[in-house]
Amino acid sequence: MYRHLREVYWWDGMKKGIAEFVAKCPNCQQVKVGHQSPVGLPQRIELPKWKWEMINMDFITGLPRSRRQHDSIWVIVDRMTKSAQFLPIKTTNSAEDYAKLYIQEVTDGQA
C-alpha cells in the first residue's frame, strides 16, 4: 500500500502511519494472503468458436414504463465478439417469452 500511495502522496511519518492504519483496519486484515483460501490448480478457459455460442446476460430493472409498457432492459453480450443487444422487456415476461425474444433476435440476424 505504501508503494502505491508514495507515487501520489507524501507526508512526514507516512510509512509508519500506513503500517499502523493497516494493522488496525479489519478489512485490511481480512484480505491478507494468510486469510485467503488457496487458489488451486489453474482452470482452462473455454473459448467460443462461433458468434453467440457463449453469452452473458443481465437485466436493468426499475425503469419508468415506456409507451409499450416496457420497464426493463435485457442486456445480452456475445463473449466472442463483445457485441451486445439491449432489448426492451417487461418484468412480467415469462422464461418462455425471453426464449422467444432471443430466438427472434438471433434469426433476424440482429444478434
C-alpha positions in Angstrom: 0.0 0.0 0.0 2.9 2.3 0.9 4.5 1.9 -2.6 1.2 2.8 -4.3 0.5 5.8 -2.2 4.0 7.3 -2.3 3.6 7.8 -6.1 0.9 10.3 -5.4 1.1 11.5 -1.8 3.8 12.1 0.8 3.8 13.3 4.4 6.2 13.0 7.4 6.0 9.6 9.0 4.0 8.3 6.1 5.3 4.7 6.2 4.7 4.3 9.9 1.3 5.8 9.7 0.2 3.5 6.9 1.6 0.5 8.8 -0.4 1.4 11.9 -3.6 2.0 9.9 -3.4 -1.3 8.1 -2.7 -3.1 11.4 -5.9 -1.7 13.0 -8.1 -1.9 9.9 -10.4 -5.1 10.0 -10.9 -5.0 6.2 -7.2 -4.9 5.6 -6.6 -7.8 7.9 -9.2 -10.0 6.1 -7.6 -9.5 2.7 -4.1 -10.6 3.8 -2.8 -13.6 1.9 -2.8 -15.7 5.1 -6.6 -15.3 5.4 -7.4 -16.3 1.8 -8.1 -19.8 0.6 -5.6 -21.4 -1.8 -6.3 -20.7 -5.4 -5.8 -24.3 -6.6 -4.8 -25.6 -10.0 -5.3 -23.3 -13.0 -8.5 -23.9 -14.9 -8.7 -23.9 -18.7 -10.9 -21.2 -20.1 -13.3 -22.4 -22.7 -13.2 -20.2 -25.8 -16.2 -19.8 -28.1 -15.7 -21.0 -31.6 -18.7 -19.2 -33.1 -20.6 -15.9 -32.6 -23.4 -16.1 -30.0 -22.2 -19.6 -28.9 -21.4 -18.2 -25.4 -23.3 -15.3 -24.0 -23.6 -13.3 -20.8 -26.8 -11.6 -19.8 -28.1 -9.1 -17.3 -31.2 -7.2 -16.6 -31.6 -3.5 -15.9 -34.8 -3.1 -13.9 -36.7 -0.4 -12.1 -37.0 1.9 -15.2 -40.1 4.1 -15.9 -42.6 2.4 -18.2 -42.4 3.2 -21.9 -45.4 3.7 -24.2 -45.3 0.0 -24.9 -45.2 -0.8 -21.2 -41.6 -1.9 -21.2 -40.0 -1.3 -17.8 -36.7 -3.1 -18.0 -33.8 -3.8 -20.4 -32.4 -7.2 -21.2 -28.7 -7.0 -22.0 -27.1 -9.9 -23.9 -23.4 -9.8 -24.6 -21.6 -12.2 -27.0 -18.4 -13.3 -25.3 -16.5 -13.8 -28.6 -17.2 -10.5 -30.4 -18.1 -8.5 -27.3 -21.1 -7.1 -29.1 -24.3 -6.5 -27.1 -28.0 -6.4 -27.6 -30.2 -4.2 -25.5 -33.8 -5.5 -25.6 -36.7 -3.6 -24.0 -38.8 -6.0 -21.9 -41.5 -6.2 -19.3 -40.7 -7.5 -15.8 -43.8 -9.7 -16.1 -42.3 -11.7 -19.0 -42.0 -15.4 -18.5 -38.9 -17.5 -19.4 -40.8 -18.7 -22.5 -41.2 -15.0 -23.5 -37.5 -14.4 -23.1 -36.6 -17.6 -25.1 -38.9 -16.5 -28.0 -37.5 -13.0 -28.0 -33.9 -14.3 -28.0 -34.6 -16.7 -30.9 -36.3 -13.9 -32.8 -33.3 -11.6 -32.4 -30.8 -14.4 -33.5 -32.9 -15.4 -36.5 -33.4 -11.8 -37.6 -29.7 -11.5 -37.9 -29.6 -8.6 -35.4 -27.8 -10.6 -32.7 
